Amino acid sequence: MDLDKAVRVLVILALIAGVLFRMFRYFRYGLSKRVISLPSSSGVMPPSPTAVQANSQLPTPPESSKRPGRWRSGLIAAGVWVCTNIILWYLLFGLRALADVPVIWRLFAGVFANFYLFPLARRLGEKAARRAPENPAPGGSPFTD
C-alpha cells in the first residue's frame, strides 16, 4: 500500500471515529435528565435561602427512573438505529435498481434519512423500556405471571 492510500485510509478512520465519539456523547447527553446548558448571567439573582430550603424537601424520584431503565432504552435505541441503517444502506447501495442514481444523491438520502431515524429509534427505545418490567418475575422468566 502506497503512502497516499494509507493517509486516505487513516483520515477516513479518524473521521469515522470522530463521528462515533460525538454520536455516543450526544446519546449520553440525551439520556441524562440534567440541564446541560449554562443559564443566562444577565440579571439572574441567586435563589433566596427559603427557596433553597423548599427545594431540598422535594421527594426523591421513584426507583423506575433510575439507571437500568435508561440504559435499556439506550441500548434498544442503538439497536433499532443500527438495524434500520443496515437495511437503509443496503437498499441504497445494494439494489441494482438504484445503480444508475449518482452516488452523491444516494449518500444524501442516507444521511438525511438518519435525521428521522435518530428520534424514531429513541422513541422506540423509550417505549420498549417503559413496557419491560423493571423487576423480572420470581421464576426468572419474564413471560410468567
Stockholm file with secondary structure:
# STOCKHOLM 1.0

chainA/1-145         MDLDKAVRVLVILALIAGVLFRMFRYFRYGLSKRVISLPSSSGVMPPSPTAVQANSQLPTPPESSKRPGRWRSGLIAAGVWVCTNIILWYLLFGLRALADVPVIWRLFAGVFANFYLFPLARRLGEKAARRAPENPAPGGSPFTD
#=GR chainA/1-145 SS CCHHHHHHHHHHHHHHHHHHHHHHHHHHHHHCCSCCSCCCCSSCCCCCHHHHHHHHTSCCCCGGGSHHHHHHHHHHHHHHHHHHHHHHHHHHHHCGGGTTSCHHHHHHHHHHHHHHHHHHHHHHHHHHHHHSCSSCCTTSCTTCC
#=GC SS_cons         CCHHHHHHHHHHHHHHHHHHHHHHHHHHHHHCCSCCSCCCCSSCCCCCHHHHHHHHTSCCCCGGGSHHHHHHHHHHHHHHHHHHHHHHHHHHHHCGGGTTSCHHHHHHHHHHHHHHHHHHHHHHHHHHHHHSCSSCCTTSCTTCC
//
